[in-house]
């Protein structure tokens, strides 16, 4: 019985330490700068309870540099940009005596950094997210599910299939299809 308890304890401990080890093992970003290079820039606080990913560039497909913790301070270094239906802001962040530069989703910062969405976008109105499919129709495979409020880039192509009107959208470099009834023009 005590051996099973020891195995359980080691397993739980490994699960708790694994995220920290993965973050600590991440190679420093090529954009790493010296701590004294920080100037009087706008600061914001991370407002994501489970942490906020610092990425190498704007977009969900960009590599993750590390995960910033809730309530930590970041230095905003430039203007926000719009990518993958989200506003991304360039930031500088210090941890373990090093300074990292990258991008994070501005909606998880306090105060949030405003940026205007594209003028000709389509906003997702489906409460539980919207499935983006490889073709127009429910029989096509699902590429991804995007959350409520995501702004998608339309291509201007529409088709009727299975009783629904489908809009072709560009997402992460792919041409995908979304049911138009869950989209609203921006």
Secondary structure as the mmCIF struct_conf table of DSSP 4:
data_model
#
loop_
_struct_conf.conf_type_id
_struct_conf.id
_struct_conf.beg_label_comp_id
_struct_conf.beg_label_asym_id
_struct_conf.beg_label_seq_id
_struct_conf.end_label_comp_id
_struct_conf.end_label_asym_id
_struct_conf.end_label_seq_id
HELX_RH_AL_P HELX_RH_AL_P1 UNK A 2 UNK A 24
TURN_TY1_P TURN_TY1_P1 UNK A 25 UNK A 25
BEND BEND1 UNK A 26 UNK A 26
HELX_LH_PP_P HELX_LH_PP_P1 UNK A 27 UNK A 29
TURN_TY1_P TURN_TY1_P2 UNK A 30 UNK A 31
STRN STRN1 UNK A 33 UNK A 33
HELX_RH_3T_P HELX_RH_3T_P1 UNK A 35 UNK A 37
BEND BEND2 UNK A 40 UNK A 40
STRN STRN2 UNK A 42 UNK A 46
TURN_TY1_P TURN_TY1_P3 UNK A 49 UNK A 50
STRN STRN3 UNK A 52 UNK A 55
BEND BEND3 UNK A 56 UNK A 59
TURN_TY1_P TURN_TY1_P4 UNK A 60 UNK A 61
BEND BEND4 UNK A 62 UNK A 62
HELX_LH_PP_P HELX_LH_PP_P2 UNK A 63 UNK A 63
STRN STRN4 UNK A 64 UNK A 68
HELX_LH_PP_P HELX_LH_PP_P3 UNK A 69 UNK A 69
TURN_TY1_P TURN_TY1_P5 UNK A 70 UNK A 71
STRN STRN5 UNK A 73 UNK A 76
BEND BEND5 UNK A 78 UNK A 78
STRN STRN6 UNK A 81 UNK A 83
TURN_TY1_P TURN_TY1_P6 UNK A 84 UNK A 85
STRN STRN7 UNK A 86 UNK A 95
TURN_TY1_P TURN_TY1_P7 UNK A 96 UNK A 97
STRN STRN8 UNK A 98 UNK A 105
HELX_RH_3T_P HELX_RH_3T_P2 UNK A 106 UNK A 108
STRN STRN9 UNK A 109 UNK A 110
BEND BEND6 UNK A 111 UNK A 111
HELX_LH_PP_P HELX_LH_PP_P4 UNK A 116 UNK A 118
TURN_TY1_P TURN_TY1_P8 UNK A 119 UNK A 120
STRN STRN10 UNK A 121 UNK A 124
TURN_TY1_P TURN_TY1_P9 UNK A 127 UNK A 128
STRN STRN11 UNK A 130 UNK A 133
BEND BEND7 UNK A 134 UNK A 137
TURN_TY1_P TURN_TY1_P10 UNK A 138 UNK A 139
BEND BEND8 UNK A 140 UNK A 140
HELX_LH_PP_P HELX_LH_PP_P5 UNK A 141 UNK A 141
STRN STRN12 UNK A 142 UNK A 146
HELX_LH_PP_P HELX_LH_PP_P6 UNK A 147 UNK A 147
TURN_TY1_P TURN_TY1_P11 UNK A 148 UNK A 149
STRN STRN13 UNK A 151 UNK A 161
TURN_TY1_P TURN_TY1_P12 UNK A 162 UNK A 163
STRN STRN14 UNK A 164 UNK A 171
TURN_TY1_P TURN_TY1_P13 UNK A 172 UNK A 173
STRN STRN15 UNK A 174 UNK A 179
HELX_RH_3T_P HELX_RH_3T_P3 UNK A 180 UNK A 182
STRN STRN16 UNK A 183 UNK A 185
#
